[in-house]
Amino acid sequence: MIHELKEIILHAKRNQDKALKNVLVTVVALEGSSYRKPGVRMLITEDDKMIGAVSGGCVEKEILHRSKSVFRDGTAKVITYDGRYRLGCEGILYILIEPFFITAAFYKRFTDAILQRESLKIESFFTKENEAIGDFGSVFTFEHSASFSYAKKTAAADSPNLVSFEQTLSPAFRLLIIGAEHDALKLCEMAALLGWQVDIITSIKDFKSNLDFPKANSVIGSTPEMLDFSKIDTNTGIVIMNHNYALDVKYVLQLVAKEPAYLGILGAAKRRDKMFNELFEYNTEISEDFLERIFTPAGLNLGAQTPEEIALSILAEILATLKNKTPNSLKEITGNIHTS
């Protein structure tokens, strides 16, 4: 959810540049079940505009109304929202509403953390009461640096009367798309909607730019031999879609020693069998485990035909892999959808 926080920070900074106050809204506790879980956030501006959401849309208007005192007095508050009678979610939300001012030091540190793909810890201090007003607030801690607090008193974290909700936000999932044709563009656009960091690898001979992929974090012209794969990790997915068999083989050979979260290759099953046989000819050390971890043809069997549908099927397969889920219809589930 780092991408949601990124949107909040960016809009808060823009609001401040317009001399508008902000409050940060965080779901800090939950009793029962709810559409979204503790750790979701939204931003409210004193002109009644909202960025983000903490529910399916039913809670936000009440939060907007009950945030007026925070804008007026500059003091944080905790409210509750009982969804058992209004949402059908059988849960009570505890919601922290706190004044939120982005300092220049915080904004720079947050921007650096995004660029360096660092984790961020957020700890919110509050009391589990309705309409409670006090020195509540959140503390943001970056890797290897000082913390930033927005509570009126920085000693709020030391109060024995407060409880805390702690959350660690990992860097955005990175999707490396090797290929730059029309279907790669659709995959890039849809992955960006998920908040993923998308990097495009295009051929030097047919180089594309960020103008061709406006949603991409970067567009790099390279060859399999030149590309730096040293930063491939378990928070990275790779989709190879060059529409060039020989080029695909070369890229796969460069990835033999890597363990990305997902490695998919576009192409038919017959193409896969041919490729796997040839890979052994080029590198006899390739393990069966490595081949087993390759998703090819990439994507779930959704009957996809258009570039948009194919992108959806690939993203669904990546998401299922990341969540360690076997895809099936939600109507087959009894009990809670989310078990953790």
ABEGO torsion letter per residue (X at the ends): XAAAAAAAAAAAAAAAAAGBBBBBBBBABBBEBBABBBGBBBBBBAAGBBBEBABAGAAAAAAAAAAAAAAAAGBBBBBBBBAAAAAGAGBBBBBBBBBBBBBAAAAAAAAAAAAAGBBBBBBBBBBBBBGBBEBBEBBBBBBGBBBBBABABAAAAABAABBBBBBBBBBBBBBBBBEABAAAAAAAAAAAAAGBBBBBBBBAABBBBAAABAABABBBBBBAAABBAAABBAABBBBBBAGBAAAAAAAAAAAAABBBABBBBBEBAAAAAAAAAAAAAABAABBAAAAAABBOBBEBBAGBABAAAAAAAAAAAAAAAAAGBBBBBAAABBEBABAX
